[in-house]
Amino acid sequence: MARTLTKQTHSDFMLRVRRLEPKFHVQGERAYAKDRTPSRRTLSTLLGFGWIYTVTAIANGRDHIAGSLREGSLPAEYHPWIFAGLTVLLAASAVMILLHIARWLFHGGNKKRNSGGILLGALGALMLFYTPASLWTQGFGMLDGHSRTVLSQAGAALEDTLPGIRIETVSFVASSGR
């Protein structure tokens, strides 16, 4: 029985790689690379909170920003540039949130955890921003006597430190009047 030897070409080799290691054939060396992204869950959560709270405040405060620009010393011909820049910030933020959602859904390891932290902080900022003031008032009304005593003692300590500020008169409102 005679065997014929044929020289293997590059396409033959690639077909064999595709058959034996399909993941390597598609992704190359990245298929087996280790994820070296450091885990920063707390920092990511704080970053997501600050970022989305700022973006939401800008998006809901257009009238306040316009009034502030009118009262300021910046010439009126630069106001459209400011609003164009803020519009670009809002659009870029929307795209970045979509990228973090995709990263959270389709990646693994620390990349997923960091994006999850950003999304968790963003969700917390949106919840804080859109919580009605009546809900805060009802929440403080549900406190028992011991909790109210602790809050009044904290208020007394704050009054000693900063005279003229009464913690009982603090109300939670947003700059947009909500």
Secondary structure, 3 states (H helix, E strand, C coil): CCCCCCCCCHHHHHHHHHHHCHHHHHHHHHHHCCCCCCCCHHHHHHHHHHHHHHHHHHHHCHHHHHHHHHHCCCCHHHHHHHHHHHHHHHHHHHHHHHHHHHHHHHCCHHHHHHHHHHHHHHHHHHHHHHCCHHHHHHHHHCCCHHHHHHHHHHHHHHHHHCCCCCHHHCCCCCCCCC
